[in-house]
Amino acid sequence: MTDPYRRLQDALDALDAAYAPLSERPFTAGGCTHCYTQADLDALSGPVDRVPQDLIPHVAAEATDHWDDFPAVYRRMTPRIIRRLVTGQLHVDHGLIASRLLAAGWRDWAPAERDALEQVWHAWWRSALHEYPGIEPVTEVLETISVSTGTLAPWLAIWAETPTEAADRHLRDALDKWLFEGQLADLRLGFYDELHATPELLPWLLSMRQNRIDAAQLLEVESIAYGQSGPRQ
């Protein structure tokens, strides 16, 4: 296992440890009894590591009003949700996970919990950039970490500092997606469009060395950036 993947596994283990005290406190999960059986709610009220795997994606994606205390349920389940997310086993829209974390108020959680999740974001991003093709499109990883943290800047900086073939191929794929039908001109990330990405993305793309971006793609980026209908002269 190469260093980026080892660091990711270590970060996930640290996430489990940081949230473990929550599982030890008495808790009663109340929620929609039309969507969840009493057995489901009992499982969610008990030790987090014993919650059945098939419940995880439901909790990860469920509407916030389906729970009596959504922030508490999501906070307790975060290590299970995130581990499945970063290993490609969750199969829930990445933007939705970021939006749910925001709704749960993760930035106001205990410092140890917040820091542990941020370390997972960093390790996940670096491991994603070092492998091509990856488990999932790199744009989905970027959407999760940027929306949940409220900024693209630190993640784009890491991308710029990773001049590998894998990272550059991810960049070309990302541009294919962002440039499709001119989305880059007004690109918003998150299930509810919480993050307006264009103001941060455009200057960053223009600052990249030309050999890291396909020439045709760069012309399209410049056209959007400078408000022209055709390539910049």
LUMNU-906291 format. One line per field, with one value per residue: residue in one letter; chain; x, y, z of N, C-alpha, C, O in turn. Coordinates in steps of 0.05 Angstrom, whole numbers. Example, Ala and Ser with C-alpha at 12.3 -4.5 7.8 and 13.67 -1.06 7.14 Angstrom:
REM LUMNU-906291
residu	c(a|s)
chaine	c(A|A)
nX	c(264|257)
nY	c(-114|-45)
nZ	c(156|142)
caX	c(246|273)
caY	c(-90|-21)
caZ	c(156|143)
cX	c(264|258)
cY	c(-66|1)
cZ	c(156|157)
oX	c(285|268)
oY	c(-66|23)
oZ	c(169|161)
This chain:
REM LUMNU-906291
residu	c(m|t|d|p|y|r|r|l|q|d|a|l|d|a|l|d|a|a|y|a|p|l|s|e|r|p|f|t|a|g|g|c|t|h|c|y|t|q|a|d|l|d|a|l|s|g|p|v|d|r|v|p|q|d|l|i|p|h|v|a|a|e|a|t|d|h|w|d|d|f|p|a|v|y|r|r|m|t|p|r|i|i|r|r|l|v|t|g|q|l|h|v|d|h|g|l|i|a|s|r|l|l|a|a|g|w|r|d|w|a|p|a|e|r|d|a|l|e|q|v|w|h|a|w|w|r|s|a|l|h|e|y|p|g|i|e|p|v|t|e|v|l|e|t|i|s|v|s|t|g|t|l|a|p|w|l|a|i|w|a|e|t|p|t|e|a|a|d|r|h|l|r|d|a|l|d|k|w|l|f|e|g|q|l|a|d|l|r|l|g|f|y|d|e|l|h|a|t|p|e|l|l|p|w|l|l|s|m|r|q|n|r|i|d|a|a|q|l|l|e|v|e|s|i|a|y|g|q|s|g|p|r|q)
chaine	c(A|A|A|A|A|A|A|A|A|A|A|A|A|A|A|A|A|A|A|A|A|A|A|A|A|A|A|A|A|A|A|A|A|A|A|A|A|A|A|A|A|A|A|A|A|A|A|A|A|A|A|A|A|A|A|A|A|A|A|A|A|A|A|A|A|A|A|A|A|A|A|A|A|A|A|A|A|A|A|A|A|A|A|A|A|A|A|A|A|A|A|A|A|A|A|A|A|A|A|A|A|A|A|A|A|A|A|A|A|A|A|A|A|A|A|A|A|A|A|A|A|A|A|A|A|A|A|A|A|A|A|A|A|A|A|A|A|A|A|A|A|A|A|A|A|A|A|A|A|A|A|A|A|A|A|A|A|A|A|A|A|A|A|A|A|A|A|A|A|A|A|A|A|A|A|A|A|A|A|A|A|A|A|A|A|A|A|A|A|A|A|A|A|A|A|A|A|A|A|A|A|A|A|A|A|A|A|A|A|A|A|A|A|A|A|A|A|A|A|A|A|A|A|A|A|A|A|A|A|A|A|A|A)
nX	c(17|13|39|-2|-50|-43|-42|-94|-123|-104|-125|-179|-184|-170|-213|-255|-238|-241|-295|-315|-329|-381|-413|-415|-447|-512|-567|-624|-653|-699|-749|-779|-829|-854|-816|-775|-766|-781|-740|-698|-692|-678|-629|-600|-598|-563|-495|-452|-419|-447|-491|-530|-502|-535|-567|-537|-530|-582|-589|-549|-568|-619|-675|-672|-716|-736|-719|-721|-679|-639|-584|-557|-563|-537|-486|-467|-466|-429|-373|-383|-412|-375|-331|-351|-364|-313|-288|-316|-364|-413|-451|-484|-504|-450|-450|-496|-482|-444|-478|-513|-477|-466|-517|-521|-487|-430|-384|-386|-379|-346|-277|-239|-269|-283|-231|-212|-245|-231|-179|-188|-211|-166|-130|-161|-167|-114|-101|-138|-120|-73|-84|-104|-148|-193|-231|-277|-302|-258|-280|-325|-303|-277|-322|-348|-311|-300|-350|-367|-328|-332|-301|-259|-206|-160|-159|-153|-103|-72|-79|-53|-2|10|38|31|23|-26|-56|-60|-88|-136|-150|-160|-204|-240|-246|-270|-321|-336|-336|-375|-431|-420|-419|-380|-382|-419|-415|-439|-434|-452|-511|-553|-533|-496|-444|-413|-374|-346|-320|-273|-251|-240|-197|-157|-151|-133|-84|-54|1|9|20|-6|-59|-103|-96|-141|-180|-162|-169|-225|-234|-210|-243|-291|-273|-259|-303|-317|-344|-315|-249|-197|-157)
nY	c(-24|43|106|150|119|90|132|149|105|106|156|146|108|140|174|140|132|184|194|154|162|183|140|113|140|146|142|157|142|174|174|175|130|107|99|74|17|-4|-36|-17|35|22|-2|41|70|43|16|45|15|-31|-22|-43|-56|-45|-3|42|74|93|126|162|190|207|252|311|322|274|255|258|284|304|325|299|244|241|258|217|175|189|169|117|128|161|127|88|121|142|97|81|53|72|95|140|205|248|303|309|284|321|365|346|340|394|411|383|411|404|433|457|418|379|397|354|317|347|360|309|293|331|315|266|285|311|268|234|265|271|218|206|239|214|167|139|109|129|106|134|190|246|295|287|275|324|357|340|352|406|432|418|443|494|520|521|532|509|457|461|483|440|405|434|430|378|352|305|251|224|262|303|278|270|324|338|306|328|379|367|354|401|439|422|441|493|496|514|569|584|551|511|477|422|391|425|469|498|520|567|555|576|629|616|574|591|631|599|557|587|601|556|518|513|464|428|429|412|441|456|455|496|541|543|553|603|632|632|658|709|727|720|701|668|636|665|717)
nZ	c(0|-19|5|4|9|55|91|86|106|159|174|172|213|256|255|271|324|345|346|377|433|429|417|464|498|527|483|444|385|349|299|232|231|190|151|178|217|285|301|269|290|342|332|313|359|391|399|352|317|310|279|225|160|116|132|132|82|78|124|112|68|81|89|129|162|176|224|295|321|280|274|316|304|255|268|303|267|229|224|203|156|127|120|86|43|24|8|-35|-28|-14|-50|-54|-73|-76|-68|-38|11|30|36|75|118|127|143|190|221|226|230|279|316|367|376|368|338|293|273|261|219|181|171|146|99|76|69|37|-10|-28|-38|-78|-120|-133|-160|-221|-267|-215|-157|-161|-199|-196|-189|-157|-108|-98|-96|-49|-7|-15|-13|39|70|54|16|-42|-45|-12|-31|-86|-85|-67|-110|-151|-132|-142|-190|-222|-270|-262|-232|-270|-311|-284|-280|-333|-344|-307|-328|-376|-357|-329|-370|-404|-440|-423|-367|-331|-330|-293|-245|-195|-133|-91|-63|-57|-84|-54|-57|-96|-147|-191|-184|-155|-185|-239|-238|-217|-255|-298|-280|-281|-307|-377|-400|-368|-378|-429|-493|-524|-486|-452|-484|-484|-430|-425|-459|-430|-383|-401|-424|-477|-541|-572|-579|-541|-567)
caX	c(0|30|35|-29|-71|-38|-51|-123|-132|-98|-143|-206|-183|-170|-240|-269|-230|-250|-324|-323|-344|-410|-427|-416|-466|-540|-579|-648|-658|-728|-752|-803|-835|-863|-792|-757|-779|-771|-714|-679|-688|-663|-601|-588|-595|-542|-467|-451|-406|-466|-512|-528|-491|-556|-579|-518|-537|-608|-584|-532|-583|-646|-682|-667|-740|-745|-708|-727|-655|-622|-555|-546|-562|-516|-460|-460|-462|-410|-351|-392|-419|-351|-314|-363|-362|-287|-280|-333|-384|-438|-470|-502|-494|-429|-459|-516|-468|-433|-501|-523|-458|-471|-542|-516|-470|-406|-362|-389|-376|-322|-252|-227|-285|-280|-204|-209|-259|-215|-156|-197|-214|-140|-119|-177|-161|-87|-102|-153|-103|-50|-92|-121|-173|-198|-255|-299|-291|-245|-298|-343|-287|-274|-348|-353|-293|-302|-376|-368|-310|-340|-281|-243|-178|-139|-159|-141|-74|-59|-79|-32|24|13|42|34|6|-53|-70|-66|-110|-161|-157|-172|-231|-256|-252|-291|-347|-343|-339|-398|-452|-412|-425|-360|-388|-434|-414|-447|-430|-469|-537|-569|-517|-486|-418|-409|-346|-333|-301|-247|-241|-230|-169|-139|-147|-117|-57|-40|19|-6|23|-23|-86|-105|-97|-168|-195|-153|-183|-252|-232|-204|-267|-310|-262|-257|-330|-317|-358|-296|-224|-183|-136)
caY	c(0|67|125|163|101|84|155|149|85|117|178|134|96|162|184|122|136|210|194|132|169|187|114|103|156|138|156|145|152|176|182|168|101|96|92|58|0|0|-50|2|56|10|-6|68|80|27|20|52|-6|-53|-14|-60|-42|-35|22|65|92|106|147|181|207|213|280|318|322|246|248|276|300|298|329|278|218|243|260|191|157|201|151|95|140|170|104|76|141|145|71|75|33|84|98|163|229|261|330|306|279|347|382|335|348|422|413|372|430|390|452|465|395|380|400|328|306|364|357|282|292|346|298|247|300|315|242|225|281|264|190|207|251|196|143|143|120|124|92|150|215|264|317|280|278|352|369|333|365|435|442|415|462|521|533|504|541|491|432|468|486|413|395|448|420|350|352|277|243|217|287|317|264|277|351|339|295|347|401|357|356|429|454|412|461|518|497|528|597|588|524|510|450|415|382|449|490|516|532|578|547|591|650|605|556|604|642|576|544|605|603|530|516|505|435|412|431|409|467|463|461|522|561|546|566|632|644|637|677|736|735|721|679|650|634|690|722)
caZ	c(0|-21|27|5|17|83|106|86|126|186|180|177|239|275|255|288|351|354|350|394|458|424|417|491|513|523|460|433|358|342|271|217|234|164|136|194|237|312|302|257|309|364|323|312|386|404|390|323|301|306|261|201|137|97|142|129|60|83|143|99|49|91|94|157|178|183|250|318|325|257|278|334|289|234|281|312|244|210|216|186|130|113|112|62|22|13|-3|-58|-22|-4|-72|-49|-85|-59|-60|-17|36|39|45|100|139|134|158|217|235|233|237|307|333|384|359|360|316|269|262|250|193|162|164|126|74|64|60|14|-33|-38|-49|-103|-140|-139|-174|-244|-257|-186|-149|-171|-211|-176|-185|-135|-83|-94|-88|-21|11|-17|-3|68|83|45|-1|-60|-46|-3|-47|-111|-80|-66|-138|-165|-121|-148|-219|-232|-293|-252|-225|-294|-325|-270|-287|-360|-341|-293|-346|-394|-343|-323|-395|-419|-441|-410|-338|-316|-328|-268|-233|-166|-122|-68|-72|-58|-96|-32|-63|-123|-152|-213|-176|-147|-205|-263|-235|-213|-281|-315|-268|-285|-330|-400|-406|-350|-388|-458|-506|-532|-461|-443|-501|-474|-404|-430|-470|-408|-364|-412|-434|-506|-554|-585|-566|-536|-586)
cX	c(18|22|7|-51|-68|-47|-81|-134|-127|-118|-171|-206|-183|-198|-257|-263|-241|-280|-334|-337|-374|-426|-431|-436|-495|-553|-603|-653|-688|-730|-777|-807|-848|-839|-774|-773|-768|-744|-692|-672|-672|-634|-586|-584|-572|-514|-466|-439|-424|-489|-509|-519|-513|-571|-563|-526|-564|-605|-568|-547|-610|-651|-680|-692|-751|-735|-717|-704|-635|-592|-543|-543|-539|-488|-450|-452|-440|-387|-359|-399|-394|-333|-325|-361|-335|-276|-298|-355|-411|-459|-492|-489|-474|-437|-479|-503|-456|-455|-512|-503|-461|-496|-539|-498|-443|-383|-363|-386|-350|-297|-240|-242|-282|-252|-200|-222|-243|-190|-164|-200|-187|-128|-134|-170|-134|-87|-117|-136|-80|-58|-110|-123|-178|-224|-280|-287|-280|-263|-318|-328|-284|-300|-353|-337|-295|-328|-377|-351|-316|-321|-267|-213|-157|-137|-147|-111|-59|-58|-56|-4|28|15|48|17|-23|-68|-77|-88|-137|-169|-170|-200|-250|-264|-272|-319|-355|-349|-364|-421|-446|-417|-405|-366|-404|-437|-420|-445|-447|-497|-556|-554|-505|-460|-417|-380|-332|-313|-274|-235|-228|-202|-149|-132|-129|-88|-41|-21|4|-3|7|-52|-86|-110|-125|-185|-187|-166|-211|-253|-228|-229|-287|-299|-263|-283|-331|-333|-340|-270|-211|-160|-111)
cY	c(25|87|139|145|93|107|157|129|94|139|167|121|117|174|167|128|163|210|171|140|174|161|103|118|145|155|141|158|151|185|172|137|89|86|73|42|6|-14|-32|23|47|7|20|80|66|34|24|29|-30|-46|-30|-43|-30|-10|46|84|106|130|169|201|217|243|286|317|294|238|268|294|292|302|308|251|219|244|233|172|166|182|128|105|147|147|91|95|140|119|63|55|45|87|118|187|243|289|329|301|305|365|372|342|377|426|403|391|420|409|462|441|398|382|374|315|321|360|329|280|308|330|277|261|303|289|231|239|274|236|190|219|233|171|150|117|113|108|107|175|234|288|312|283|308|366|364|351|396|446|440|435|491|535|512|509|521|466|437|472|460|401|408|438|390|346|324|272|238|243|302|304|269|306|353|327|314|370|392|360|385|446|445|432|486|520|513|558|604|562|526|481|447|408|405|474|509|531|541|574|564|613|640|588|570|615|620|562|561|607|577|531|503|475|417|412|428|436|475|470|489|544|565|560|596|646|651|659|706|744|737|697|659|650|662|693|730)
cZ	c(0|1|27|15|46|100|108|106|154|193|186|205|261|277|273|317|362|361|369|420|453|426|445|508|507|501|451|406|352|313|258|219|209|148|151|215|265|315|290|278|333|357|323|339|401|394|360|306|297|289|235|177|119|107|136|106|65|103|129|82|59|95|123|174|184|211|271|324|304|263|296|320|270|246|291|289|225|204|198|157|114|104|87|38|9|1|-26|-53|-14|-25|-66|-61|-66|-50|-38|10|47|50|72|123|147|150|186|233|243|241|266|326|350|367|350|337|290|256|249|222|173|153|144|99|60|53|37|-11|-45|-50|-76|-126|-149|-154|-197|-260|-228|-182|-161|-184|-190|-170|-161|-108|-77|-85|-58|-2|9|-7|28|83|74|27|-18|-56|-36|-20|-75|-108|-80|-95|-154|-157|-126|-178|-229|-256|-284|-246|-249|-311|-311|-277|-314|-359|-328|-311|-367|-382|-339|-348|-411|-417|-426|-381|-322|-312|-303|-254|-203|-157|-97|-78|-74|-69|-76|-39|-92|-129|-172|-204|-167|-169|-228|-259|-231|-239|-299|-305|-272|-309|-353|-406|-388|-359|-418|-471|-514|-508|-451|-458|-491|-447|-407|-441|-449|-389|-375|-426|-464|-517|-567|-569|-562|-555|-572)
oX	c(35|1|-5|-69|-88|-59|-92|-153|-144|-127|-185|-226|-196|-206|-273|-282|-249|-289|-357|-356|-389|-448|-448|-443|-500|-549|-604|-658|-700|-714|-795|-792|-853|-842|-758|-791|-748|-727|-669|-649|-656|-616|-563|-568|-563|-510|-478|-447|-417|-507|-488|-526|-510|-585|-573|-529|-567|-616|-573|-541|-621|-633|-686|-691|-772|-741|-721|-708|-617|-576|-520|-523|-523|-469|-427|-433|-433|-380|-344|-392|-392|-322|-310|-358|-333|-257|-296|-364|-430|-483|-515|-464|-481|-432|-480|-512|-459|-452|-520|-512|-460|-497|-552|-494|-433|-365|-344|-391|-335|-296|-231|-230|-278|-250|-187|-212|-240|-182|-148|-192|-184|-117|-122|-167|-131|-74|-109|-137|-69|-41|-130|-103|-167|-236|-299|-263|-292|-261|-326|-340|-289|-299|-362|-347|-292|-329|-387|-357|-305|-323|-264|-197|-138|-115|-134|-95|-38|-38|-42|14|47|-5|67|-2|-42|-92|-99|-104|-157|-193|-190|-218|-273|-287|-290|-338|-377|-364|-372|-430|-464|-420|-412|-356|-404|-459|-407|-455|-454|-506|-575|-562|-505|-456|-419|-362|-307|-292|-254|-210|-206|-185|-126|-108|-111|-70|-17|-27|-11|-22|6|-68|-69|-125|-133|-202|-205|-173|-221|-271|-241|-234|-300|-314|-267|-284|-346|-335|-347|-268|-215|-145|-90)
oY	c(28|84|141|154|89|103|165|135|90|140|177|122|114|183|177|129|164|224|170|126|170|161|86|109|136|179|117|182|130|202|162|122|65|66|59|52|20|-4|-32|30|61|12|22|99|75|55|9|25|-48|-63|-30|-20|-8|2|68|108|129|151|193|224|235|257|270|312|292|216|292|318|277|284|299|238|200|232|226|156|151|179|121|92|140|148|85|87|138|119|40|43|30|82|113|190|250|297|348|311|310|378|388|348|384|441|412|386|425|402|473|444|417|369|372|303|309|358|327|267|300|333|270|250|299|288|219|227|270|231|175|209|236|155|165|105|93|99|95|181|237|300|330|292|317|384|382|363|409|467|458|443|510|559|489|492|516|454|420|465|457|389|394|438|379|339|320|287|245|245|315|318|272|311|367|338|318|379|407|367|393|465|459|439|499|542|525|570|626|551|541|463|466|418|405|496|534|553|525|588|566|614|654|588|563|609|622|556|550|614|577|545|484|463|393|396|441|453|498|487|504|565|588|576|612|669|672|677|725|765|754|677|636|663|679|675|736)
oZ	c(17|14|48|30|60|122|128|121|172|216|204|219|282|298|289|334|385|379|375|428|472|435|450|530|485|500|450|404|351|304|272|209|208|133|139|228|267|330|300|282|344|373|331|343|422|381|345|284|282|284|223|174|108|91|135|111|56|98|134|80|47|104|140|198|196|220|265|331|308|257|290|323|268|236|287|292|207|181|179|137|91|82|69|15|-16|-14|-36|-72|-8|-20|-72|-60|-43|-27|-22|31|71|70|89|146|171|170|205|257|265|256|276|350|346|346|328|320|269|232|229|204|150|130|126|79|36|31|18|-33|-69|-70|-94|-148|-171|-162|-194|-266|-218|-201|-169|-180|-169|-149|-148|-89|-55|-68|-44|16|29|6|41|105|86|22|-10|-63|-51|-23|-86|-126|-91|-102|-168|-173|-116|-191|-243|-261|-298|-254|-250|-323|-324|-279|-317|-372|-336|-311|-375|-396|-345|-347|-429|-395|-416|-370|-302|-293|-293|-251|-189|-170|-83|-99|-91|-63|-80|-29|-110|-119|-171|-215|-170|-172|-237|-275|-241|-244|-313|-320|-268|-329|-350|-417|-393|-349|-431|-461|-511|-509|-441|-447|-490|-442|-394|-434|-449|-381|-359|-440|-474|-504|-573|-548|-579|-560|-585)
